Amino acid sequence: MPLFQRNKVRNRYRNNSSDDSCSDSEKPFLNSEDREMDAAGGPTARSGLTFLCQLAHGSMTGRVEGFSSIKELYTGIARAFDINSDDVLYCTLNTHKVDMSKLLGGQIGFDDFIFAHTRGKRKELVLLKDEESLGLTITDNGNGLAFIKRIRENSRIDKEGKVNVGDHIECINERNFVGARHFEVARMLKSLPVGEAFTAVLVEPQRAFTEIAPRGERPDKPLTENSKGTLRLRADGSATVEELPSDVMSRCIEKIDDLLEAFVGIRDLDLSQSILDIGVSKADPDGFASEMDQSLSVFYFPDEFIFAVWALIMDAKAGKL
């Protein structure tokens, strides 16, 4: 629908529920016989993909294959290392560290190596919300677990040092958030009264110990001859083989992610990519707004966000970013 006709009541609700955020080594090979064409004519991954993986706190190298979604990837990791798939908090690419800039989201490059971060110590904290925003940015792993991606410097939570980047948010005031999306956690944090304390149950990623098996060696070369591609894991469960986005489009995705944090309180590169895909396919802002309302209505994006994203996409199309 045209931007000026979008429901203002919904926008007021959107603006009131978008503060603290929610919403992210293997080498794949793909043989020609392991590709098929999707409805749009692009190559779709089937069962021929193989990724190398290690547990982030230390392990030998395992192999994960035959997946087309994040949930199936976690199941494969669990099978490779004889753990429960629910114990996988999230994965990083090409580093075993809790580095939020290296989170595995909806895409895995052909020359990426996956590190799985698993459940560690569980802690229950009493925290004070002393201002409207707690200074937390939340994302999720695409498999029902939300976790902290960023802590604003000099916020009360940052100064107390009890909450860490990478901690999974299990409960807030006895409300269980296992299975929830990042934006649901953000809305809950936003709704907490200023000046009151609340209880949070968090789970840290497991840390390395000396008794854990040493890290296995990583191959010098990727398992596929074409290391420039990427495997995109889509929300509908399909996995599509695509070329890496151009530098301009990569910068556009990052800037959309920045806008998600500013307007909605979440960071989610896969969602940012999906928003870019919608924008690239539309010829005008009204068509873009209509498709966003239809496809991504659960996020309650305000008009200001739609305008800002459309301007970004227009700049990207013109090669100005």
Salt bridges, closest charged atoms under 4 A:
ASP19 OD2 - LYS190 NZ 3.51
GLU36 OE1 - ARG46 NE 3.91
ASP87 OD1 - ARG119 NE 3.68
ASP130 OD2 - ARG156 NH1 3.86
GLU131 OE2 - ARG152 NH2 2.84
GLU132 OE2 - LYS190 NZ 2.70
ASP140 OD2 - ARG181 NE 2.63
ASP140 OD2 - HIS182 ND1 3.67
GLU160 OE2 - ARG156 NE 3.22
ASP167 OD2 - LYS123 NZ 2.84
GLU170 OE1 - ARG119 NH1 3.67
GLU170 OE2 - ARG122 NH2 2.58
GLU204 OE2 - LYS123 NZ 2.85
GLU242 OE2 - ARG232 NH1 3.89
GLU242 OE2 - ARG234 NH2 2.66
ASP257 OD2 - ARG267 NE 3.21
ASP258 OD1 - ARG267 NH2 2.74
GLU261 OE1 - ARG150 NH1 2.82
GLU261 OE1 - ARG267 NH1 2.41
ASP268 OD2 - ARG181 NH2 3.40
ASP268 OD2 - HIS182 NE2 2.73
ASP277 OD2 - ARG232 NH1 2.61
GLU291 OE1 - LYS282 NZ 3.95
ASP293 OD1 - ARG6 NH2 2.48
ASP293 OD1 - ARG14 NH2 3.30
ASP303 OD1 - ARG6 NH1 2.55
ASP303 OD2 - LYS8 NZ 2.66
